Structure formats: C-alpha cells, structure tokens
Amino acid sequence: MKYQLAQVNIAKFRLPQHNPVNADFVNNLDRVNAIAEVQPGFVWRFKGSGNDSLDVQAFGDPNIAINMSVWSDIKSLVNFVYRNNDHKEIMRRRKEWFEKIDFYMVLWWIEEDRWPTIEEAKIRLELLRQNGPTYSAFTFKQPYSAPSGEVLNPFKDECA
C-alpha cells in the first residue's frame, strides 16, 4: 500500500477575519494556494464553499482559520513551506495577523487516494498536544517514516 502525507495547520486571527488589517493575508490566499497546487508533490487541499477554507469554522471560533492538504511525501511539503519564496514571504508576516498558538500544525500519513477530514485533523492536533510527536501525529521537527518504510531527511538538500 502507498501512503501520502496529510497536514493541517490552524491560525487564530488577532482581529476578526474581515478586518482591514487582515486584507494582505486574505488577498494573497488565492495566489499562494495556486502556487501550492503546481508544486511537485502536491496532491489535494481542503476548500470551503470558495477557493479557500476561510468560511469553515472547524473549531467553533470564527477567528480560527484552517488549512489542510495532502502531499506525496514530506520533502515536497518542506520544499513548499520552507523553500518557496512566495509562501515564505507571507508566512514571515504571520505575527501581523495571527495570535501565537502552541499546537497549530500536525502531520500524519494516510493511505493514497484518501482525503483527511476536519474531525480527523482535530484528533491529530489533540494527539500531538497530549502526547508530543508520535507516529500518529508528528511535526517537521520530529518526522516519522511512512508505513512503506521510506527514509526521512526532509531538510537535506540533494547533492548535484
């Protein structure tokens, strides 16, 4: 069986989502999402009623935004999150828009061609909060190999 990497990250807006302070973030979502979708290894991303998920209140708090996606492997996600300049440019400004959350991101392996649910993502975040990184819920800092046994070293650059 083949596996893919699921990820979820959440962020809590400092001010209500539609406040003009958040305009740069909100106005760049479509652009950054489009960039993600053409990255090597991108498989799927969760959307609400529009092209993003800002309208989904997964946590009962209208100021908490959720982002969930699936990637072919951890290295592909690392390349987008940490090496894509457009994504990094927006994320460097996150303190302008979002409060600090201790457990805001979690990774886990899923079977190929299956999409994670919001409920599953919430469970994985809670597992990480309660137990720290484990095979069931981990982070970039402490990744776990897929059940297929591939060796992980997502931050190592390939030598030419």
Backbone bond lengths (Angstrom), bond angles and torsions (degrees), N, CA, C in turn:
res aa  C-N    CA-C-N  psi(-1)  N-CA   C-N-CA  omega(-1)  CA-C   N-CA-C  phi
1 M - - - 1.452 - - 1.528 108.84 -
2 K 1.324 116.27 142.57 1.454 121.87 177.91 1.527 109.48 -98.89
3 Y 1.330 114.34 152.79 1.461 120.83 -178.15 1.517 110.68 -128.25
4 Q 1.319 114.50 155.63 1.456 122.68 176.12 1.518 108.03 -130.69
5 L 1.313 115.40 162.99 1.454 121.40 -177.15 1.523 110.73 -96.37
6 A 1.318 115.87 124.20 1.465 121.63 173.30 1.523 107.68 -98.23
7 Q 1.319 115.32 145.40 1.464 119.70 176.36 1.508 108.50 -141.05
8 V 1.315 115.24 146.48 1.458 120.84 170.45 1.519 107.18 -136.46
9 N 1.308 114.85 141.49 1.455 119.52 169.76 1.510 107.96 -138.32
10 I 1.310 113.92 145.96 1.458 120.33 -179.93 1.517 108.66 -124.36
11 A 1.305 115.74 158.15 1.455 121.79 177.62 1.518 108.19 -148.02
12 K 1.317 115.68 142.01 1.463 120.27 178.30 1.520 108.84 -107.87
13 F 1.337 115.05 116.34 1.462 120.32 177.83 1.525 109.53 -60.05
14 R 1.333 116.55 139.20 1.466 121.34 175.51 1.529 110.55 -67.40
15 L 1.318 115.34 -38.37 1.465 122.96 178.80 1.517 107.51 -121.39
16 P 1.323 119.14 160.88 1.463 119.35 179.43 1.535 111.69 -49.46
17 Q 1.300 114.50 143.33 1.463 122.98 -173.98 1.526 113.99 -47.38
18 H 1.320 117.25 -39.80 1.463 120.92 -175.51 1.533 113.52 -86.54
19 N 1.326 117.27 4.67 1.451 120.88 177.01 1.532 108.77 -65.68
20 P 1.330 118.05 139.54 1.473 121.15 -179.33 1.531 114.25 -55.50
21 V 1.320 118.27 -24.38 1.463 121.64 177.97 1.528 110.77 -58.88
22 N 1.330 117.34 -31.30 1.465 122.73 -176.60 1.529 113.50 -89.70
23 A 1.316 117.32 1.79 1.465 121.28 -172.82 1.529 113.32 -57.64
24 D 1.327 118.79 -41.93 1.470 119.82 -179.06 1.527 111.24 -62.73
25 F 1.313 116.37 -40.31 1.466 118.55 178.11 1.528 110.28 -65.78
26 V 1.315 117.00 -54.08 1.468 121.89 -176.93 1.529 110.84 -59.99
27 N 1.310 117.35 -42.26 1.464 120.88 -177.69 1.526 113.65 -70.56
28 N 1.320 117.72 -16.93 1.464 121.55 178.79 1.527 113.40 -97.20
29 L 1.321 117.96 -5.71 1.464 120.41 -177.25 1.523 113.08 -58.39
30 D 1.312 117.65 -50.32 1.469 119.83 -178.81 1.523 111.21 -58.96
31 R 1.330 116.71 -42.08 1.465 121.19 -179.07 1.530 110.93 -63.94
32 V 1.325 117.32 -48.36 1.467 120.60 -178.19 1.526 110.72 -69.53
33 N 1.326 117.69 -38.36 1.471 120.12 176.73 1.526 110.97 -62.71
34 A 1.323 117.07 -39.86 1.471 120.34 178.23 1.525 110.94 -64.13
35 I 1.319 116.71 -37.80 1.466 120.82 176.96 1.524 109.75 -64.68
36 A 1.329 117.32 -43.93 1.474 120.80 179.25 1.523 110.55 -58.90
37 E 1.315 116.39 -43.56 1.468 121.10 -174.69 1.526 113.98 -64.15
38 V 1.316 118.62 -20.06 1.470 120.45 178.70 1.528 112.43 -103.15
39 Q 1.319 117.02 4.25 1.462 120.28 178.90 1.524 110.50 -73.51
40 P 1.328 117.61 143.95 1.467 120.01 173.75 1.524 109.42 -57.64
41 G 1.318 116.23 131.11 1.456 121.12 178.12 1.514 114.92 94.47
42 F 1.343 118.34 -12.35 1.467 119.36 177.33 1.525 108.65 -68.67
43 V 1.352 116.12 137.73 1.460 121.04 -179.62 1.524 111.74 -118.91
44 W 1.330 118.01 -48.01 1.471 121.45 -170.84 1.520 108.95 -163.41
45 R 1.351 116.21 153.39 1.464 120.40 170.08 1.517 109.84 -140.73
46 F 1.298 115.09 147.99 1.460 122.79 179.48 1.520 109.47 -74.32
47 K 1.330 115.24 137.20 1.463 121.36 176.73 1.513 108.91 -131.83
48 G 1.322 115.84 148.88 1.449 121.65 172.42 1.520 108.82 -86.90
49 S 1.308 116.19 -138.71 1.468 119.21 -178.16 1.524 112.62 -77.90
50 G 1.317 117.41 -12.95 1.468 121.25 177.83 1.511 110.69 -113.25
51 N 1.337 116.06 -146.08 1.457 121.14 -179.09 1.534 112.42 -91.67
52 D 1.327 116.59 -0.19 1.456 120.90 176.95 1.526 108.23 -134.51
53 S 1.320 117.11 -167.44 1.465 119.40 -178.30 1.527 112.10 -119.60
54 L 1.320 117.84 19.38 1.459 120.71 -177.95 1.530 113.06 -64.12
55 D 1.309 117.90 -22.25 1.458 120.26 -179.98 1.533 112.98 -84.51
56 V 1.326 117.97 -4.55 1.461 122.03 -178.09 1.522 109.25 -91.60
57 Q 1.330 116.19 123.11 1.460 121.27 177.85 1.530 108.73 -102.94
58 A 1.308 115.71 77.48 1.462 122.14 -175.81 1.523 112.92 -69.48
59 F 1.318 117.55 -23.52 1.456 120.79 -174.03 1.524 113.15 -116.62
60 G 1.312 117.84 11.55 1.455 120.64 177.95 1.521 113.89 77.15
61 D 1.298 117.76 -6.20 1.454 122.70 178.89 1.528 107.26 -109.46
62 P 1.321 118.58 116.32 1.469 119.96 -176.96 1.527 113.45 -63.77
63 N 1.337 117.94 -13.30 1.463 120.47 179.21 1.521 113.47 -90.40
64 I 1.338 117.98 -2.53 1.458 120.68 178.23 1.524 109.33 -97.00
65 A 1.321 114.76 120.19 1.468 122.00 177.77 1.529 108.49 -99.25
66 I 1.330 115.60 146.04 1.462 120.95 179.69 1.523 109.83 -121.83
67 N 1.321 115.22 141.45 1.455 122.41 175.11 1.520 106.18 -131.84
68 M 1.323 116.59 125.80 1.461 120.38 -178.77 1.517 108.03 -137.75
69 S 1.341 115.57 136.08 1.459 119.57 -179.48 1.523 110.09 -150.83
70 V 1.339 114.41 169.71 1.459 122.32 177.98 1.520 107.41 -127.51
71 W 1.337 115.16 138.30 1.463 122.88 -178.49 1.511 108.84 -129.56
72 S 1.313 116.72 155.69 1.462 120.58 -178.57 1.517 112.24 -66.34
73 D 1.336 116.08 -29.70 1.464 120.12 -178.44 1.522 108.76 -162.90
74 I 1.301 115.62 169.87 1.469 120.16 -176.29 1.524 112.13 -70.47
75 K 1.312 117.66 -34.67 1.468 120.26 -179.00 1.537 111.00 -63.18
76 S 1.319 117.41 -38.60 1.469 120.63 178.12 1.521 111.08 -61.85
77 L 1.328 116.30 -42.64 1.465 119.75 178.66 1.530 110.56 -67.35
78 V 1.309 118.06 -42.72 1.468 121.72 177.18 1.527 109.89 -57.83
79 N 1.317 116.77 -44.32 1.467 119.59 -179.76 1.519 111.83 -60.04
80 F 1.314 117.50 -40.24 1.463 119.44 178.70 1.529 111.05 -71.44
81 V 1.315 117.38 -50.65 1.464 121.34 -173.95 1.523 111.99 -64.91
82 Y 1.325 117.38 -45.08 1.456 121.01 -171.52 1.524 115.57 -104.53
83 R 1.320 117.52 -16.07 1.471 118.95 -175.01 1.523 114.17 -118.07
84 N 1.310 118.07 -10.13 1.451 120.70 177.94 1.529 108.63 -84.81
85 N 1.324 116.96 118.48 1.465 121.06 -174.61 1.520 113.28 -62.39
86 D 1.323 118.13 -37.72 1.467 120.19 -179.87 1.525 110.84 -64.22
87 H 1.328 116.80 -42.65 1.463 120.60 178.43 1.532 110.49 -67.73
88 K 1.315 116.53 -45.32 1.478 120.24 -179.70 1.526 111.08 -60.90
89 E 1.330 116.75 -39.18 1.466 121.23 -179.08 1.532 111.36 -59.04
90 I 1.301 116.85 -43.47 1.465 121.24 178.64 1.533 110.47 -71.08
91 M 1.320 117.69 -44.94 1.462 120.90 -176.03 1.527 112.65 -67.41
92 R 1.321 117.82 -26.97 1.473 120.39 175.72 1.528 111.45 -63.25
93 R 1.312 116.47 -21.25 1.461 121.49 -177.72 1.528 112.66 -99.55
94 R 1.318 118.73 7.42 1.471 121.37 -172.52 1.522 113.63 -57.56
95 K 1.320 118.56 -30.20 1.472 120.68 -179.86 1.526 112.28 -65.62
96 E 1.336 116.90 -21.90 1.466 120.44 176.41 1.524 111.03 -66.56
97 W 1.332 116.29 -31.20 1.456 120.77 -171.03 1.523 114.55 -111.74
98 F 1.337 117.56 -29.27 1.461 120.39 -168.51 1.519 113.86 -121.87
99 E 1.330 114.60 147.35 1.464 121.75 172.55 1.521 108.92 -77.32
100 K 1.319 116.57 160.88 1.461 121.31 175.65 1.524 108.66 -77.40
101 I 1.327 115.78 132.29 1.464 122.85 175.67 1.525 106.32 -124.82
102 D 1.331 117.16 132.13 1.461 120.01 -178.15 1.528 112.97 -65.13
103 F 1.316 117.21 -46.38 1.464 120.94 -178.81 1.521 108.23 -116.92
104 Y 1.319 114.67 93.99 1.461 120.34 -173.02 1.523 112.66 -115.85
105 M 1.346 117.94 -10.36 1.453 120.31 -175.73 1.518 109.70 -146.03
106 V 1.336 115.11 141.39 1.463 120.14 176.68 1.525 108.73 -148.19
107 L 1.314 114.43 148.51 1.462 122.91 177.97 1.524 108.70 -120.75
108 W 1.347 116.65 149.67 1.462 121.29 173.45 1.524 108.63 -161.21
109 W 1.331 115.52 157.19 1.462 121.58 -179.09 1.517 110.44 -89.69
110 I 1.336 115.74 138.66 1.462 121.50 174.95 1.530 108.97 -129.96
111 E 1.306 115.41 159.67 1.456 120.47 177.96 1.530 109.40 -64.83
112 E 1.313 116.14 145.06 1.456 121.52 178.66 1.529 110.22 -55.87
113 D 1.326 116.07 142.58 1.467 123.92 177.71 1.527 113.35 68.86
114 R 1.312 118.17 23.81 1.464 122.00 173.41 1.518 107.56 -122.23
115 W 1.332 116.84 139.02 1.457 120.66 179.09 1.523 108.77 -104.71
116 P 1.320 117.68 138.95 1.466 120.19 178.05 1.523 110.79 -73.03
117 T 1.308 115.62 156.90 1.467 121.64 177.12 1.526 109.59 -104.03
118 I 1.307 116.10 163.97 1.466 120.65 176.50 1.520 109.78 -61.60
119 E 1.327 116.98 -42.42 1.470 119.41 179.27 1.522 111.16 -60.10
120 E 1.315 116.72 -42.43 1.459 120.84 177.41 1.528 110.58 -61.93
121 A 1.308 117.37 -42.86 1.461 121.63 179.33 1.521 110.82 -62.03
122 K 1.312 117.09 -42.06 1.466 120.86 178.76 1.526 110.76 -63.63
123 I 1.325 116.69 -39.59 1.467 120.86 177.44 1.522 110.17 -63.41
124 R 1.330 117.10 -43.49 1.466 120.99 -178.90 1.537 111.31 -65.05
125 L 1.324 116.92 -40.34 1.466 119.53 175.95 1.528 110.81 -61.46
126 E 1.311 115.97 -41.84 1.468 120.34 179.73 1.528 111.01 -67.41
127 L 1.332 117.59 -39.60 1.468 120.19 175.88 1.532 110.97 -59.45
128 L 1.305 116.52 -42.87 1.457 120.58 178.44 1.528 110.63 -63.55
129 R 1.317 116.46 -43.38 1.462 120.70 -179.98 1.528 110.86 -61.95
130 Q 1.324 116.84 -44.07 1.462 120.95 -176.02 1.525 113.54 -76.18
131 N 1.335 117.18 -38.93 1.464 120.72 -169.73 1.522 115.30 -114.25
132 G 1.315 117.58 -7.94 1.454 119.12 -171.21 1.518 108.77 75.15
133 P 1.333 117.97 -175.55 1.467 120.41 -178.35 1.527 112.40 -63.30
134 T 1.319 115.20 129.11 1.466 123.59 174.82 1.517 106.70 -139.91
135 Y 1.317 116.24 176.14 1.461 119.25 177.29 1.532 111.27 -56.84
136 S 1.318 118.32 -33.37 1.469 123.02 -175.08 1.516 114.18 -79.15
137 A 1.327 116.73 -20.11 1.464 121.07 -176.56 1.526 107.15 -161.15
138 F 1.328 116.99 109.68 1.464 119.44 -174.05 1.513 111.19 -136.06
139 T 1.323 115.42 -177.57 1.460 122.27 -176.55 1.526 109.59 -129.70
140 F 1.321 116.11 172.44 1.466 120.32 174.80 1.521 110.28 -61.75
141 K 1.327 115.90 -36.40 1.461 120.66 -176.79 1.522 112.22 -66.07
142 Q 1.335 116.01 -33.18 1.464 120.48 178.37 1.532 109.20 -134.69
143 P 1.338 117.31 76.95 1.469 120.68 -177.62 1.529 112.05 -78.57
144 Y 1.310 115.40 159.78 1.462 123.32 175.52 1.518 108.82 -122.11
145 S 1.305 116.42 146.36 1.466 121.75 179.30 1.519 110.46 -70.36
146 A 1.320 114.93 151.83 1.468 120.91 174.38 1.530 108.87 -67.28
147 P 1.335 117.25 157.86 1.466 119.49 177.44 1.524 113.47 -56.16
148 S 1.326 117.26 -21.80 1.464 120.41 177.85 1.527 111.91 -70.48
149 G 1.349 116.72 -12.10 1.452 121.20 173.64 1.505 116.35 89.52
150 E 1.330 118.65 10.39 1.461 119.38 179.94 1.530 110.48 -60.99
151 V 1.300 116.38 144.74 1.456 122.17 -178.94 1.528 108.84 -81.71
152 L 1.320 115.78 135.89 1.455 120.24 -177.43 1.518 112.14 -104.39
153 N 1.296 114.81 135.48 1.452 123.85 168.34 1.526 105.84 -161.80
154 P 1.353 116.06 65.39 1.470 120.09 -168.87 1.514 115.75 -65.42
155 F 1.329 118.91 -20.05 1.455 120.14 -177.52 1.521 112.69 -96.62
156 K 1.319 118.09 -4.85 1.451 121.12 -179.47 1.519 109.38 -78.47
157 D 1.317 116.33 127.82 1.466 120.44 176.65 1.512 109.13 -78.59
158 E 1.309 115.46 143.84 1.458 120.82 176.98 1.520 109.45 -73.17
159 C 1.308 116.94 139.87 1.466 120.58 175.38 1.519 109.42 -85.39
160 A 1.299 116.70 143.54 1.471 120.37 -179.36 1.506 109.97 -91.38
